[in-house]
Amino acid sequence: MSSTELPFVPPANVLPKVGTVGVAEGERLRSVELPGVTLTIRSRPPAREDLPPALFVHGLGGSSQNWSALMALLDGDVDGQALDLPGFGDSPPPDDGNYSVTGHARAVIRYLDASGRGPVHLFGNSLGGAVTTRVAAVRPDLVRTLTLVSPALPEIRVQRAAVPTGLLAVPGVALLFTRLTREWTAEQRVRGVMALCYGDPGRVTPEGFRNAVQEMERRLRLPYFWDAMARSARGIVNAYTLGGQQGLWRQAERVLAPTLLVYGGRDQLVGFRMAQKAGRAFRDSRLVTLPDAGHVAMMEYPETVAMAFRELLEDAGELGAQRARRADRAGAGGDAVDREGTDESMGG
């Protein structure tokens, strides 16, 4: 595809600064420069030291904010970080304009290699599910467990509601859509997204809706917003057509890490019927189906997803190992206290 088919996007180093990204209480943002890409990382201090690291990867049109609720619930279990994929959230576009699933996976791998945080408990939703599946397949050394929420893995019969998103991949459609929807307000756009992604949009709090509108207003001012959406949508479509060892289902079969699969019964973008196929493809998997959830179960039912993840940790022996480490530290601390008490008594 030629570069003239989408609006011109200025280089990352001359992009305008557009507003501020929302940060929940206890979170912080930082920017990490890597070869060919700059990523924004959202994190929150873990409840205790020495917790295992986790990394959360959002879906198409999302950002690291999509994981805030789940990260808060798991801060006693993992040392969590969520990244904004290139061109999304507060991360600028990649230098090479590569928004393919492989391109996004490469950005995740570069961050994990550079940060030295691997192996991590890796989470992915939608596009992020395809990206993290590829990461787990090609770099098993970086992944302790894999949690996929409505992963965008290839389907023969695509959900009808997902067709408009797929059409963004067609050259010229993104530009046409921006013209046709020029008069839409941010509130209208957010309501449309929530109707598509949530099983029950009524679960969104007024504060959550206001925050989403503010974020939408910010994104619409970014000169590369639709370019990132269109090229990433094209990346998903292209990944669906790959065969052989690069096929996503083939790569799912290569994943060695214990895997948690979460599917929503009201998901309009990823077919609920794919849950059983995914359960067969991932060799060491457990499947959780939420009949009332939509495409973003970690936002609709974060408590349920958190509980399922803890059960995955239990099955993988991670929780037992954490408890043993805490017991060892507590025992060492108790011994120190006893010795100090003995020394004091002897000195008296």
Kinemage of the C-alpha trace (Angstrom):
@kinemage 1
@onewidth
@group {chain A} dominant
@subgroup {mainchain}
@vectorlist {calphas} color= white
{ca met a 1} P 0.000 0.000 0.000
{ca ser a 2} L 1.359 3.449 -0.865
{ca ser a 3} L 1.800 6.116 1.797
{ca thr a 4} L -0.630 8.402 -0.071
{ca glu a 5} L -3.650 6.251 0.761
{ca leu a 6} L -3.787 7.555 4.341
{ca pro a 7} L -3.333 11.082 5.702
{ca phe a 8} L 0.232 12.294 6.082
{ca val a 9} L 1.626 11.692 9.546
{ca pro a 10} L 4.524 13.873 10.707
{ca pro a 11} L 7.584 12.223 12.227
{ca ala a 12} L 7.294 11.360 15.910
{ca asn a 13} L 9.824 14.008 16.915
{ca val a 14} L 7.632 16.821 15.529
{ca leu a 15} L 4.231 15.556 16.658
{ca pro a 16} L 2.222 18.094 18.646
{ca lys a 17} L 1.630 17.516 22.346
{ca val a 18} L -2.081 16.837 22.711
{ca gly a 19} L -3.570 16.949 26.186
{ca thr a 20} L -2.732 14.635 29.039
{ca val a 21} L -3.516 10.962 29.454
{ca gly a 22} L -5.676 9.941 32.381
{ca val a 23} L -3.860 8.365 35.319
{ca ala a 24} L -5.768 6.560 38.056
{ca glu a 25} L -4.887 6.967 41.718
{ca gly a 26} L -1.722 5.054 42.508
{ca glu a 27} L -0.592 4.861 38.865
{ca arg a 28} L 2.297 6.539 37.134
{ca leu a 29} L 3.355 6.959 33.505
{ca arg a 30} L 6.799 6.996 32.007
{ca ser a 31} L 8.215 6.993 28.515
{ca val a 32} L 10.761 4.429 27.333
{ca glu a 33} L 12.828 4.976 24.196
{ca leu a 34} L 13.766 1.812 22.340
{ca pro a 35} L 15.253 1.194 18.879
{ca gly a 36} L 12.633 2.365 16.380
{ca val a 37} L 9.877 2.933 18.907
{ca thr a 38} L 8.970 4.921 22.019
{ca leu a 39} L 6.523 3.318 24.457
{ca thr a 40} L 4.514 4.771 27.312
{ca ile a 41} L 4.418 2.474 30.333
{ca arg a 42} L 1.684 2.628 32.986
{ca ser a 43} L 2.506 1.081 36.341
{ca arg a 44} L 1.461 1.009 39.967
{ca pro a 45} L 3.605 0.131 42.978
{ca pro a 46} L 3.170 -3.505 44.004
{ca ala a 47} L 1.744 -4.207 47.444
{ca arg a 48} L 4.919 -6.088 48.396
{ca glu a 49} L 8.460 -6.430 47.187
{ca asp a 50} L 9.631 -9.374 45.110
{ca leu a 51} L 6.271 -9.962 43.409
{ca pro a 52} L 6.608 -11.516 39.935
{ca pro a 53} L 6.389 -9.055 37.030
{ca ala a 54} L 3.363 -8.789 34.745
{ca leu a 55} L 2.803 -6.938 31.474
{ca phe a 56} L -0.610 -5.998 30.039
{ca val a 57} L -1.214 -5.349 26.310
{ca his a 58} L -4.401 -3.658 25.082
{ca gly a 59} L -6.481 -4.126 21.948
{ca leu a 60} L -7.268 -2.147 18.787
{ca gly a 61} L -8.257 1.410 19.633
{ca gly a 62} L -7.499 0.840 23.315
{ca ser a 63} L -4.683 1.869 25.618
{ca ser a 64} L -2.983 0.875 28.838
{ca gln a 65} L -5.933 2.462 30.672
{ca asn a 66} L -8.011 -0.568 29.709
{ca trp a 67} L -6.120 -2.542 32.347
{ca ser a 68} L -6.277 -0.085 35.254
{ca ala a 69} L -9.089 -1.849 37.127
{ca leu a 70} L -7.496 -5.298 36.834
{ca met a 71} L -4.020 -4.019 37.683
{ca ala a 72} L -5.352 -2.488 40.904
{ca leu a 73} L -6.954 -5.786 41.911
{ca leu a 74} L -3.767 -7.744 41.223
{ca asp a 75} L -1.259 -5.435 42.883
{ca gly a 76} L -0.917 -7.938 45.708
{ca asp a 77} L -0.151 -10.761 43.266
{ca val a 78} L 2.061 -9.234 40.570
{ca asp a 79} L 4.231 -6.210 39.896
{ca gly a 80} L 2.107 -4.914 37.030
{ca gln a 81} L 2.898 -2.704 34.077
{ca ala a 82} L 0.746 -1.939 31.036
{ca leu a 83} L 2.102 -0.490 27.820
{ca asp a 84} L 0.595 1.659 25.104
{ca leu a 85} L 1.281 -0.035 21.787
{ca pro a 86} L 2.945 2.196 19.159
{ca gly a 87} L 0.454 4.763 17.880
{ca phe a 88} L -2.018 4.196 20.732
{ca gly a 89} L -2.534 5.778 24.132
{ca asp a 90} L 0.389 8.112 24.719
{ca ser a 91} L 2.901 6.195 22.559
{ca pro a 92} L 3.866 7.892 19.274
{ca pro a 93} L 3.813 5.982 15.982
{ca pro a 94} L 6.652 3.539 15.267
{ca asp a 95} L 9.473 4.969 13.206
{ca asp a 96} L 8.928 2.460 10.402
{ca gly a 97} L 5.112 2.757 10.324
{ca asn a 98} L 4.818 -0.998 10.906
{ca tyr a 99} L 1.503 -1.721 12.651
{ca ser a 100} L 1.392 -5.430 11.853
{ca val a 101} L 0.844 -8.002 14.593
{ca thr a 102} L 4.519 -8.906 14.191
{ca gly a 103} L 5.496 -5.230 14.458
{ca his a 104} L 3.541 -4.816 17.697
{ca ala a 105} L 4.960 -8.085 19.040
{ca arg a 106} L 8.451 -6.866 18.238
{ca ala a 107} L 7.800 -3.714 20.301
{ca val a 108} L 6.680 -5.836 23.275
{ca ile a 109} L 9.742 -8.058 22.981
{ca arg a 110} L 12.064 -5.064 22.728
{ca tyr a 111} L 10.613 -3.627 25.905
{ca leu a 112} L 10.888 -6.895 27.816
{ca asp a 113} L 14.455 -7.434 26.638
{ca ala a 114} L 15.474 -3.864 27.459
{ca ser a 115} L 13.777 -3.778 30.870
{ca gly a 116} L 15.018 -7.206 31.934
{ca arg a 117} L 11.616 -7.926 33.505
{ca gly a 118} L 11.075 -11.245 31.777
{ca pro a 119} L 9.776 -13.784 32.209
{ca val a 120} L 6.482 -12.030 32.953
{ca his a 121} L 2.872 -12.936 33.443
{ca leu a 122} L 1.674 -11.692 30.050
{ca phe a 123} L -1.878 -10.414 29.440
{ca gly a 124} L -3.494 -9.525 26.117
{ca asn a 125} L -6.926 -8.382 24.957
{ca ser a 126} L -8.230 -8.513 21.364
{ca leu a 127} L -5.372 -7.310 19.120
{ca gly a 128} L -3.190 -7.531 22.217
{ca gly a 129} L -4.219 -11.183 22.481
{ca ala a 130} L -2.876 -11.885 18.999
{ca val a 131} L 0.281 -9.927 19.776
{ca thr a 132} L 0.965 -11.721 23.073
{ca thr a 133} L 0.230 -15.111 21.516
{ca arg a 134} L 2.969 -14.408 18.989
{ca val a 135} L 5.332 -13.210 21.727
{ca ala a 136} L 4.716 -16.354 23.807
{ca ala a 137} L 5.267 -18.580 20.780
{ca val a 138} L 8.509 -17.062 19.535
{ca arg a 139} L 10.025 -16.064 22.897
{ca pro a 140} L 8.896 -18.589 25.509
{ca asp a 141} L 11.748 -17.433 27.743
{ca leu a 142} L 9.897 -14.140 28.298
{ca val a 143} L 6.562 -15.594 29.456
{ca arg a 144} L 5.607 -17.231 32.773
{ca thr a 145} L 1.874 -17.436 32.080
{ca leu a 146} L -0.361 -16.100 29.328
{ca thr a 147} L -3.818 -14.603 29.944
{ca leu a 148} L -5.917 -13.859 26.868
{ca val a 149} L -9.174 -11.905 27.034
{ca ser a 150} L -11.139 -12.252 23.771
{ca pro a 151} L -7.974 -12.709 21.687
{ca ala a 152} L -8.189 -11.700 18.032
{ca leu a 153} L -7.328 -15.090 16.561
{ca pro a 154} L -8.461 -16.005 13.032
{ca glu a 155} L -12.126 -16.901 12.502
{ca ile a 156} L -13.690 -18.399 9.393
{ca arg a 157} L -17.039 -16.755 10.048
{ca val a 158} L -16.337 -13.261 11.367
{ca gln a 159} L -18.856 -11.667 13.724
{ca arg a 160} L -21.194 -9.373 11.789
{ca ala a 161} L -20.574 -6.520 14.219
{ca ala a 162} L -16.838 -6.845 13.586
{ca val a 163} L -17.153 -6.190 9.839
{ca pro a 164} L -16.936 -2.359 10.106
{ca thr a 165} L -13.690 -2.684 12.064
{ca gly a 166} L -12.326 -5.032 9.420
{ca leu a 167} L -13.304 -2.563 6.711
{ca leu a 168} L -10.898 -0.048 8.217
{ca ala a 169} L -8.185 -2.225 6.685
{ca val a 170} L -9.419 -1.402 3.178
{ca pro a 171} L -7.377 1.426 1.631
{ca gly a 172} L -9.290 4.706 1.673
{ca val a 173} L -12.018 3.591 4.088
{ca ala a 174} L -10.461 5.263 7.130
{ca leu a 175} L -10.278 8.597 5.287
{ca leu a 176} L -13.866 8.203 4.084
{ca phe a 177} L -15.046 7.337 7.590
{ca thr a 178} L -13.397 10.418 9.083
{ca arg a 179} L -15.243 12.569 6.534
{ca leu a 180} L -18.597 10.896 7.142
{ca thr a 181} L -18.315 11.158 10.915
{ca arg a 182} L -16.803 14.626 11.116
{ca glu a 183} L -19.865 15.985 12.931
{ca trp a 184} L -20.040 13.188 15.511
{ca thr a 185} L -19.345 14.328 19.057
{ca ala a 186} L -16.920 12.536 21.336
{ca glu a 187} L -19.904 11.440 23.441
{ca gln a 188} L -21.551 9.817 20.423
{ca arg a 189} L -18.367 8.008 19.495
{ca val a 190} L -17.830 6.719 23.033
{ca arg a 191} L -21.410 5.462 23.280
{ca gly a 192} L -20.915 3.614 20.007
{ca val a 193} L -17.663 2.031 21.162
{ca met a 194} L -19.196 0.980 24.479
{ca ala a 195} L -22.250 -0.495 22.785
{ca leu a 196} L -19.883 -2.548 20.635
{ca cys a 197} L -17.392 -3.603 23.307
{ca tyr a 198} L -19.455 -4.054 26.462
{ca gly a 199} L -21.949 -6.809 27.122
{ca asp a 200} L -23.897 -4.272 29.192
{ca pro a 201} L -22.842 -0.631 28.663
{ca gly a 202} L -24.924 0.218 31.717
{ca arg a 203} L -22.111 -1.157 33.870
{ca val a 204} L -19.985 1.872 32.973
{ca thr a 205} L -20.055 4.414 35.774
{ca pro a 206} L -20.729 8.118 35.045
{ca glu a 207} L -17.124 8.860 36.000
{ca gly a 208} L -15.890 6.116 33.692
{ca phe a 209} L -17.951 7.545 30.846
{ca arg a 210} L -16.627 11.078 31.431
{ca asn a 211} L -13.058 9.792 31.457
{ca ala a 212} L -13.672 7.888 28.214
{ca val a 213} L -15.070 11.012 26.544
{ca gln a 214} L -12.049 13.055 27.607
{ca glu a 215} L -9.733 10.397 26.246
{ca met a 216} L -11.670 10.265 22.961
{ca glu a 217} L -11.421 14.039 22.597
{ca arg a 218} L -7.676 13.805 23.145
{ca arg a 219} L -7.229 10.998 20.625
{ca leu a 220} L -9.210 12.738 17.914
{ca arg a 221} L -6.715 15.612 18.045
{ca leu a 222} L -3.821 13.266 17.335
{ca pro a 223} L -2.828 13.552 13.647
{ca tyr a 224} L -2.014 9.828 13.455
{ca phe a 225} L -5.091 8.425 15.240
{ca trp a 226} L -6.910 7.035 12.195
{ca asp a 227} L -3.667 5.988 10.536
{ca ala a 228} L -2.779 3.820 13.555
{ca met a 229} L -6.306 2.377 13.650
{ca ala a 230} L -6.410 1.567 9.945
{ca arg a 231} L -2.935 0.089 9.700
{ca ser a 232} L -3.416 -1.998 12.862
{ca ala a 233} L -6.759 -3.272 11.549
{ca arg a 234} L -4.971 -4.186 8.329
{ca gly a 235} L -2.334 -5.934 10.416
{ca ile a 236} L -4.994 -8.139 12.031
{ca val a 237} L -6.538 -8.993 8.662
{ca asn a 238} L -3.134 -9.842 7.220
{ca ala a 239} L -2.309 -12.008 10.237
{ca tyr a 240} L -5.536 -13.936 9.659
{ca thr a 241} L -4.355 -14.881 6.163
{ca leu a 242} L -0.908 -16.135 7.172
{ca gly a 243} L -0.340 -19.867 7.010
{ca gly a 244} L 2.414 -22.215 8.068
{ca gln a 245} L 4.495 -21.478 11.123
{ca gln a 246} L 3.456 -17.801 11.044
{ca gly a 247} L -0.233 -18.622 11.358
{ca leu a 248} L -1.653 -17.493 14.696
{ca trp a 249} L -3.391 -20.813 15.434
{ca arg a 250} L -0.157 -22.671 14.666
{ca gln a 251} L 1.664 -20.319 17.001
{ca ala a 252} L -1.000 -20.868 19.669
{ca glu a 253} L -0.141 -24.560 19.537
{ca arg a 254} L 3.511 -23.696 20.200
{ca val a 255} L 2.826 -21.722 23.396
{ca leu a 256} L 4.396 -23.514 26.341
{ca ala a 257} L 3.241 -21.206 29.139
{ca pro a 258} L 0.139 -22.071 31.205
{ca thr a 259} L -2.663 -20.116 29.534
{ca leu a 260} L -5.906 -18.595 30.818
{ca leu a 261} L -8.551 -17.979 28.148
{ca val a 262} L -11.425 -15.581 28.909
{ca tyr a 263} L -14.348 -15.273 26.487
{ca gly a 264} L -17.530 -13.225 26.755
{ca gly a 265} L -20.922 -14.593 25.725
{ca arg a 266} L -22.005 -11.159 24.436
{ca asp a 267} L -18.787 -10.401 22.578
{ca gln a 268} L -19.677 -8.763 19.260
{ca leu a 269} L -16.119 -8.727 17.927
{ca val a 270} L -14.680 -12.163 18.782
{ca gly a 271} L -17.000 -15.121 18.364
{ca phe a 272} L -17.908 -16.938 21.574
{ca arg a 273} L -17.783 -20.139 19.538
{ca met a 274} L -14.007 -19.707 19.241
{ca ala a 275} L -13.557 -20.411 22.950
{ca gln a 276} L -13.553 -24.191 22.532
{ca lys a 277} L -11.159 -24.040 19.589
{ca ala a 278} L -8.773 -21.905 21.630
{ca gly a 279} L -9.043 -24.335 24.528
{ca arg a 280} L -7.893 -27.124 22.218
{ca ala a 281} L -5.141 -25.095 20.551
{ca phe a 282} L -3.279 -23.917 23.663
{ca arg a 283} L -1.713 -27.050 25.097
{ca asp a 284} L -1.787 -26.046 28.786
{ca ser a 285} L -4.932 -23.956 29.092
{ca arg a 286} L -7.924 -23.301 31.287
{ca leu a 287} L -11.048 -21.706 29.835
{ca val a 288} L -13.335 -19.208 31.581
{ca thr a 289} L -16.529 -18.168 29.817
{ca leu a 290} L -18.559 -15.200 31.059
{ca pro a 291} L -22.059 -15.319 29.514
{ca asp a 292} L -22.863 -11.635 30.185
{ca ala a 293} L -19.491 -10.150 29.267
{ca gly a 294} L -18.615 -8.456 26.012
{ca his a 295} L -15.237 -7.888 24.390
{ca val a 296} L -13.449 -6.339 27.389
{ca ala a 297} L -14.181 -8.642 30.317
{ca met a 298} L -11.226 -7.225 32.275
{ca met a 299} L -13.065 -3.887 32.313
{ca glu a 300} L -16.587 -5.241 32.855
{ca tyr a 301} L -15.809 -8.017 35.330
{ca pro a 302} L -12.296 -7.309 36.662
{ca glu a 303} L -12.951 -9.167 39.934
{ca thr a 304} L -13.883 -12.348 38.071
{ca val a 305} L -10.862 -12.125 35.775
{ca ala a 306} L -8.596 -11.457 38.767
{ca met a 307} L -9.948 -14.516 40.572
{ca ala a 308} L -9.443 -16.678 37.477
{ca phe a 309} L -5.862 -15.432 37.151
{ca arg a 310} L -5.127 -16.281 40.779
{ca glu a 311} L -6.438 -19.790 40.126
{ca leu a 312} L -4.076 -19.995 37.158
{ca leu a 313} L -1.216 -18.983 39.446
{ca glu a 314} L -2.274 -21.635 41.937
{ca asp a 315} L -2.360 -24.330 39.258
{ca ala a 316} L 1.019 -23.207 37.915
{ca gly a 317} L 2.539 -23.392 41.399
{ca glu a 318} L 3.245 -19.650 41.442
{ca leu a 319} L 1.159 -18.810 44.505
{ca gly a 320} L 2.761 -21.599 46.501
{ca ala a 321} L 6.205 -20.315 45.582
{ca gln a 322} L 5.234 -16.773 46.622
{ca arg a 323} L 3.908 -17.997 49.964
{ca ala a 324} L 7.102 -19.986 50.548
{ca arg a 325} L 9.250 -16.921 49.860
{ca arg a 326} L 7.165 -14.808 52.234
{ca ala a 327} L 7.376 -17.520 54.895
{ca asp a 328} L 11.148 -17.681 54.459
{ca arg a 329} L 11.445 -13.914 54.852
{ca ala a 330} L 9.120 -13.929 57.848
{ca gly a 331} L 11.110 -16.758 59.411
{ca ala a 332} L 14.374 -14.936 58.823
{ca gly a 333} L 12.897 -11.797 60.332
{ca gly a 334} L 11.603 -13.729 63.327
{ca asp a 335} L 15.003 -15.293 63.896
{ca ala a 336} L 16.585 -11.864 63.774
{ca val a 337} L 14.159 -10.583 66.396
{ca asp a 338} L 14.852 -13.596 68.607
{ca arg a 339} L 18.591 -13.079 68.299
{ca glu a 340} L 18.260 -9.404 69.091
{ca gly a 341} L 16.179 -10.233 72.139
{ca thr a 342} L 18.771 -12.759 73.288
{ca asp a 343} L 21.574 -10.256 72.803
{ca glu a 344} L 19.724 -7.662 74.866
{ca ser a 345} L 19.050 -10.122 77.685
{ca met a 346} L 22.690 -11.171 77.688
{ca gly a 347} L 23.826 -7.574 77.723
{ca gly a 348} L 21.535 -6.838 80.706
